[in-house]
Amino acid sequence: MPKYVIERDIPAIGDATPEQIQAISQKSCSILRALGPDIQWLHSYVTGDKMYCVYIAPSEDLIREHASQGGFPANRISEVKEVVDPTSAEKPRRRVAA
């Protein structure tokens, strides 16, 4: 199943309190449960004014539906084509879906 990175513009998210992050996470998880097992949230990275969320889903449409129901921005959705890490420097390998 495809993996996606979702870029969300959320002003001052980096200054959110633990309680605010918990509330956002709970809302997201509630919507994910309602949408069913085809969409999974893996994790997110929070920066000053953005969140970068990693999801597994069959399509961008399902990710957009999650964002719409939650009132979350989904400013950019990019399908992951390859994962690169330090082991990528070792030897060529066959390309495997992310």
C-alpha positions as protocol buffer text, in pm:
chain_id: "A"
residue {
  index: 1
  type: MET
  ca { x: 0 y: 0 z: 0 }
}
residue {
  index: 2
  type: PRO
  ca { x: 135 y: 348 z: -79 }
}
residue {
  index: 3
  type: LYS
  ca { x: 295 y: 563 z: 188 }
}
residue {
  index: 4
  type: TYR
  ca { x: 245 y: 940 z: 189 }
}
residue {
  index: 5
  type: VAL
  ca { x: 395 y: 1246 z: 355 }
}
residue {
  index: 6
  type: ILE
  ca { x: 134 y: 1514 z: 426 }
}
residue {
  index: 7
  type: GLU
  ca { x: 253 y: 1870 z: 475 }
}
residue {
  index: 8
  type: ARG
  ca { x: 16 y: 2069 z: 696 }
}
residue {
  index: 9
  type: ASP
  ca { x: 54 y: 2445 z: 741 }
}
residue {
  index: 10
  type: ILE
  ca { x: -50 y: 2511 z: 1101 }
}
residue {
  index: 11
  type: PRO
  ca { x: 71 y: 2848 z: 1235 }
}
residue {
  index: 12
  type: ALA
  ca { x: 261 y: 2820 z: 1566 }
}
residue {
  index: 13
  type: ILE
  ca { x: 206 y: 2442 z: 1595 }
}
residue {
  index: 14
  type: GLY
  ca { x: 559 y: 2421 z: 1733 }
}
residue {
  index: 15
  type: ASP
  ca { x: 437 y: 2615 z: 2036 }
}
residue {
  index: 16
  type: ALA
  ca { x: 138 y: 2387 z: 2101 }
}
residue {
  index: 17
  type: THR
  ca { x: 101 y: 2254 z: 2453 }
}
residue {
  index: 18
  type: PRO
  ca { x: 109 y: 1881 z: 2524 }
}
residue {
  index: 19
  type: GLU
  ca { x: -265 y: 1900 z: 2587 }
}
residue {
  index: 20
  type: GLN
  ca { x: -327 y: 2061 z: 2247 }
}
residue {
  index: 21
  type: ILE
  ca { x: -117 y: 1794 z: 2072 }
}
residue {
  index: 22
  type: GLN
  ca { x: -309 y: 1525 z: 2261 }
}
residue {
  index: 23
  type: ALA
  ca { x: -643 y: 1674 z: 2153 }
}
residue {
  index: 24
  type: ILE
  ca { x: -535 y: 1693 z: 1787 }
}
residue {
  index: 25
  type: SER
  ca { x: -409 y: 1335 z: 1803 }
}
residue {
  index: 26
  type: GLN
  ca { x: -728 y: 1207 z: 1964 }
}
residue {
  index: 27
  type: LYS
  ca { x: -942 y: 1375 z: 1699 }
}
residue {
  index: 28
  type: SER
  ca { x: -727 y: 1229 z: 1421 }
}
residue {
  index: 29
  type: CYS
  ca { x: -743 y: 879 z: 1569 }
}
residue {
  index: 30
  type: SER
  ca { x: -1119 y: 899 z: 1610 }
}
residue {
  index: 31
  type: ILE
  ca { x: -1164 y: 987 z: 1242 }
}
residue {
  index: 32
  type: LEU
  ca { x: -920 y: 715 z: 1137 }
}
residue {
  index: 33
  type: ARG
  ca { x: -1123 y: 454 z: 1329 }
}
residue {
  index: 34
  type: ALA
  ca { x: -1439 y: 571 z: 1152 }
}
residue {
  index: 35
  type: LEU
  ca { x: -1271 y: 558 z: 810 }
}
residue {
  index: 36
  type: GLY
  ca { x: -1159 y: 199 z: 863 }
}
residue {
  index: 37
  type: PRO
  ca { x: -837 y: 0 z: 845 }
}
residue {
  index: 38
  type: ASP
  ca { x: -728 y: 108 z: 496 }
}
residue {
  index: 39
  type: ILE
  ca { x: -575 y: 431 z: 627 }
}
residue {
  index: 40
  type: GLN
  ca { x: -307 y: 436 z: 897 }
}
residue {
  index: 41
  type: TRP
  ca { x: -123 y: 723 z: 1061 }
}
residue {
  index: 42
  type: LEU
  ca { x: 237 y: 623 z: 1133 }
}
residue {
  index: 43
  type: HIS
  ca { x: 382 y: 937 z: 1292 }
}
residue {
  index: 44
  type: SER
  ca { x: 426 y: 1313 z: 1251 }
}
residue {
  index: 45
  type: TYR
  ca { x: 705 y: 1568 z: 1276 }
}
residue {
  index: 46
  type: VAL
  ca { x: 626 y: 1909 z: 1424 }
}
residue {
  index: 47
  type: THR
  ca { x: 822 y: 2219 z: 1325 }
}
residue {
  index: 48
  type: GLY
  ca { x: 752 y: 2585 z: 1391 }
}
residue {
  index: 49
  type: ASP
  ca { x: 457 y: 2634 z: 1157 }
}
residue {
  index: 50
  type: LYS
  ca { x: 411 y: 2292 z: 997 }
}
residue {
  index: 51
  type: MET
  ca { x: 338 y: 1930 z: 1067 }
}
residue {
  index: 52
  type: TYR
  ca { x: 469 y: 1657 z: 839 }
}
residue {
  index: 53
  type: CYS
  ca { x: 256 y: 1346 z: 881 }
}
residue {
  index: 54
  type: VAL
  ca { x: 335 y: 1000 z: 745 }
}
residue {
  index: 55
  type: TYR
  ca { x: 38 y: 784 z: 645 }
}
residue {
  index: 56
  type: ILE
  ca { x: -28 y: 458 z: 467 }
}
residue {
  index: 57
  type: ALA
  ca { x: -339 y: 470 z: 250 }
}
residue {
  index: 58
  type: PRO
  ca { x: -465 y: 332 z: -80 }
}
residue {
  index: 59
  type: SER
  ca { x: -510 y: 682 z: -227 }
}
residue {
  index: 60
  type: GLU
  ca { x: -469 y: 1054 z: -176 }
}
residue {
  index: 61
  type: ASP
  ca { x: -848 y: 1081 z: -178 }
}
residue {
  index: 62
  type: LEU
  ca { x: -875 y: 891 z: 151 }
}
residue {
  index: 63
  type: ILE
  ca { x: -611 y: 1116 z: 308 }
}
residue {
  index: 64
  type: ARG
  ca { x: -804 y: 1422 z: 187 }
}
residue {
  index: 65
  type: GLU
  ca { x: -1123 y: 1277 z: 337 }
}
residue {
  index: 66
  type: HIS
  ca { x: -949 y: 1236 z: 674 }
}
residue {
  index: 67
  type: ALA
  ca { x: -825 y: 1595 z: 657 }
}
residue {
  index: 68
  type: SER
  ca { x: -1168 y: 1725 z: 558 }
}
residue {
  index: 69
  type: GLN
  ca { x: -1350 y: 1543 z: 838 }
}
residue {
  index: 70
  type: GLY
  ca { x: -1094 y: 1656 z: 1096 }
}
residue {
  index: 71
  type: GLY
  ca { x: -1062 y: 2013 z: 978 }
}
residue {
  index: 72
  type: PHE
  ca { x: -689 y: 1953 z: 930 }
}
residue {
  index: 73
  type: PRO
  ca { x: -507 y: 2121 z: 643 }
}
residue {
  index: 74
  type: ALA
  ca { x: -345 y: 1894 z: 386 }
}
residue {
  index: 75
  type: ASN
  ca { x: -150 y: 2154 z: 192 }
}
residue {
  index: 76
  type: ARG
  ca { x: 65 y: 1903 z: 10 }
}
residue {
  index: 77
  type: ILE
  ca { x: 39 y: 1525 z: -20 }
}
residue {
  index: 78
  type: SER
  ca { x: 341 y: 1344 z: -164 }
}
residue {
  index: 79
  type: GLU
  ca { x: 369 y: 972 z: -229 }
}
residue {
  index: 80
  type: VAL
  ca { x: 690 y: 821 z: -92 }
}
residue {
  index: 81
  type: LYS
  ca { x: 883 y: 654 z: -374 }
}
residue {
  index: 82
  type: GLU
  ca { x: 1193 y: 544 z: -182 }
}
residue {
  index: 83
  type: VAL
  ca { x: 1328 y: 548 z: 172 }
}
residue {
  index: 84
  type: VAL
  ca { x: 1694 y: 650 z: 197 }
}
residue {
  index: 85
  type: ASP
  ca { x: 1901 y: 598 z: 509 }
}
residue {
  index: 86
  type: PRO
  ca { x: 2268 y: 531 z: 595 }
}
residue {
  index: 87
  type: THR
  ca { x: 2242 y: 172 z: 471 }
}
residue {
  index: 88
  type: SER
  ca { x: 2169 y: 314 z: 124 }
}
residue {
  index: 89
  type: ALA
  ca { x: 2542 y: 392 z: 98 }
}
residue {
  index: 90
  type: GLU
  ca { x: 2646 y: 29 z: 137 }
}
residue {
  index: 91
  type: LYS
  ca { x: 2555 y: -146 z: -185 }
}
residue {
  index: 92
  type: PRO
  ca { x: 2302 y: -111 z: -462 }
}
residue {
  index: 93
  type: ARG
  ca { x: 1979 y: -286 z: -385 }
}
residue {
  index: 94
  type: ARG
  ca { x: 1663 y: -360 z: -569 }
}
residue {
  index: 95
  type: ARG
  ca { x: 1405 y: -89 z: -537 }
}
residue {
  index: 96
  type: VAL
  ca { x: 1133 y: -190 z: -295 }
}
residue {
  index: 97
  type: ALA
  ca { x: 805 y: -11 z: -252 }
}
residue {
  index: 98
  type: ALA
  ca { x: 807 y: 207 z: 58 }
}
